[in-house]
């Protein structure tokens, strides 16, 4: 009998479609525009034509309702979304109070 496993996120995500500027940090810097596909208080997924590399450190600038959420993050997965692009998952490493407040409004949470 096979064991069943249900993956629960520590921070739920919601579908989203916001512009995002992603900068890979380090020696092989890369900067690309993309769009989020999901967003939460713990991270996001975005669509990109470029691979950033799993475990890469990135800086994200996400435009949400005329405000910008700036968050450092780490790439946790890359899935081929189409022949010409990837869906890339990012774990936020730190969120400032203003960033947390902006994201919390999407979930109708008060922080």
Buried (B, 14 or more C-beta within 10 A) or exposed (E): EEEEEEEEEEEEBEEBEBBBBBBBEEEEEBEBEBEBBBBBBBBBBBBBEBBBBEEBBBBBBBEBEEEBBEBBBBBEEBEEBEEEBBBBBBBBEEBEEEBBBBBBBBBEEEE
